[in-house]
Amino acid sequence: MFAATGASIAIGTSIAIRAFVATRASIAIGASLVYIAFRAAWYTACAMYIIFCLSSIIVLVGIDHFLKLLTITFLEYNEPYAFIPGFVNFTYIRNPGAAFGIFEDNKIMIVILPAILLSIGVILLITRVIKDRPLIVCAVMIISGGLANLLDRIMRGSVVDYIDLDFAPFKSFPIFNFADCLVVIGAFTVLFYICICEPLKNRKTSRKDQGRRNA
């Protein structure tokens, strides 16, 4: 009788141990699958993010070069075209300098330095150091504009400008292009977001936290 009882206990213990081991293995396998699924989703999201940023840059650079090609084709040997009379003219010029004609005789400032800054910007964008969506959009705009003009300098030796403002007080304003617009609008939006939007957001967050503490 005691022998049978001991055998039953041994069998029960063995079954319990096997069940425990199987349960641990199932938990480990389940946790591994969840981890793999999470990492796959994370890599997929990162890949989609990188594809979005790079495709946006390619599209904007393509638009800029298409507009420059149209300018060269139709305005290189013709008079300026009044796109909106009394407001905006399309005037073909070659700008050997940087934006709005600055650093005209400094090759380091107009080629090497922009290339370094653009590389840093792309790295920061792809590695997701820049996280806020408005800043991501601005970074894409700035990188696109800078890259478009840099490619123009490398391929043509100068930048094609064509947007000529024809109303006061901007009649004497330097002629610029679509890429310049991307850089300037992106930069000013970054400043606006950092100096105005971000402090307002922090104030709202601090007020909510303070309200919760008081409650």
ZAMARGU-4260 file (C-alpha; in steps of 0.2 Angstrom, whole numbers, plus 5000, padded with zeros to 4 digits):
<rodrens>
0) 5000/5000/5000 | 5014/5012/5005 | 5023/5007/4989 | 5008/5011/4978 | 5006/5028/4987
5) 5024/5032/4985 | 5023/5028/4966 | 5007/5038/4964 | 5016/5053/4973 | 5031/5051/4962
10) 5020/5050/4946 | 5011/5065/4952 | 5026/5075/4956 | 5034/5070/4939 | 5018/5076/4930
15) 5018/5092/4940 | 5036/5095/4936 | 5033/5092/4917 | 5018/5103/4917 | 5028/5117/4926
20) 5042/5115/4913 | 5030/5115/4899 | 5021/5130/4906 | 5038/5140/4907 | 5043/5135/4890
25) 5026/5141/4883 | 5028/5157/4892 | 5046/5159/4886 | 5040/5155/4868 | 5025/5167/4869
30) 5036/5181/4876 | 5049/5178/4862 | 5035/5179/4849 | 5028/5195/4857 | 5046/5202/4857
35) 5048/5197/4839 | 5032/5205/4834 | 5036/5221/4843 | 5053/5222/4835 | 5046/5219/4818
40) 5032/5232/4820 | 5046/5244/4827 | 5057/5241/4812 | 5042/5242/4800 | 5037/5259/4807
45) 5055/5265/4806 | 5056/5259/4788 | 5040/5268/4784 | 5046/5284/4792 | 5063/5283/4783
50) 5054/5280/4766 | 5042/5294/4770 | 5056/5307/4774 | 5067/5302/4759 | 5053/5301/4746
55) 5047/5318/4752 | 5065/5325/4750 | 5066/5317/4733 | 5049/5324/4727 | 5053/5342/4733
60) 5070/5342/4725 | 5062/5335/4709 | 5049/5349/4709 | 5063/5362/4712 | 5074/5355/4697
65) 5058/5354/4686 | 5055/5373/4689 | 5073/5377/4686 | 5073/5367/4670 | 5057/5376/4664
70) 5065/5393/4668 | 5081/5389/4658 | 5070/5382/4644 | 5058/5397/4642 | 5067/5412/4650
75) 5086/5410/4647 | 5085/5421/4631 | 5069/5429/4634 | 5062/5444/4644 | 5055/5442/4661
80) 5038/5434/4662 | 5025/5443/4672 | 5017/5429/4681 | 5006/5440/4692 | 5008/5458/4685
85) 5013/5470/4698 | 5016/5456/4710 | 5027/5442/4704 | 5038/5441/4689 | 5048/5426/4683
90) 5066/5432/4679 | 5080/5421/4674 | 5097/5424/4683 | 5112/5413/4688 | 5117/5415/4706
95) 5135/5409/4710 | 5133/5412/4728 | 5122/5405/4742 | 5104/5410/4746 | 5100/5428/4740
100) 5118/5429/4732 | 5128/5429/4749 | 5145/5421/4750 | 5147/5422/4731 | 5166/5420/4730
105) 5168/5408/4745 | 5167/5390/4738 | 5169/5382/4756 | 5154/5392/4762 | 5143/5387/4747
110) 5148/5369/4744 | 5157/5360/4758 | 5149/5368/4773 | 5131/5365/4766 | 5136/5347/4762
115) 5141/5344/4780 | 5126/5352/4787 | 5114/5343/4776 | 5123/5326/4780 | 5120/5330/4799
120) 5102/5335/4796 | 5099/5319/4786 | 5107/5308/4800 | 5097/5317/4814 | 5081/5315/4804
125) 5083/5296/4800 | 5089/5292/4818 | 5073/5300/4824 | 5082/5313/4835 | 5069/5325/4829
130) 5053/5318/4835 | 5040/5332/4834 | 5030/5331/4818 | 5030/5349/4814 | 5049/5349/4816
135) 5051/5333/4805 | 5041/5342/4791 | 5052/5358/4793 | 5068/5347/4793 | 5062/5339/4777
140) 5059/5356/4769 | 5076/5363/4774 | 5085/5348/4769 | 5076/5347/4752 | 5079/5366/4748
145) 5097/5365/4753 | 5100/5349/4744 | 5092/5356/4728 | 5103/5371/4728 | 5118/5361/4732
150) 5115/5349/4717 | 5112/5365/4706 | 5129/5372/4711 | 5138/5355/4708 | 5130/5351/4691
155) 5128/5369/4684 | 5141/5379/4694 | 5128/5391/4700 | 5110/5391/4706 | 5096/5396/4694
160) 5085/5409/4702 | 5068/5415/4695 | 5056/5422/4707 | 5056/5441/4706 | 5045/5450/4718
165) 5038/5466/4710 | 5029/5475/4723 | 5034/5487/4737 | 5044/5486/4748 | 5051/5470/4740
170) 5055/5477/4722 | 5074/5477/4726 | 5073/5460/4735 | 5085/5447/4728 | 5078/5435/4715
175) 5076/5418/4723 | 5069/5401/4719 | 5058/5387/4726 | 5072/5379/4736 | 5075/5395/4745
180) 5057/5396/4749 | 5058/5379/4757 | 5073/5383/4767 | 5067/5400/4773 | 5049/5394/4777
185) 5056/5378/4786 | 5068/5388/4796 | 5056/5402/4802 | 5043/5388/4806 | 5056/5380/4817
190) 5060/5396/4826 | 5041/5399/4828 | 5038/5382/4835 | 5053/5382/4847 | 5050/5400/4853
195) 5031/5401/4854 | 5022/5384/4852 | 5034/5374/4863 | 5033/5386/4878 | 5014/5386/4876
200) 5013/5367/4876 | 5024/5366/4892 | 5013/5379/4901 | 4998/5369/4897 | 5006/5353/4903
205) 5012/5361/4919 | 4995/5368/4923 | 4987/5351/4920 | 5000/5343/4932 | 4997/5357/4945
210) 4978/5354/4943 | 4980/5336/4946 | 4991/5339/4962 | 4978/5351/4969 | 4964/5339/4966
</rodrens>
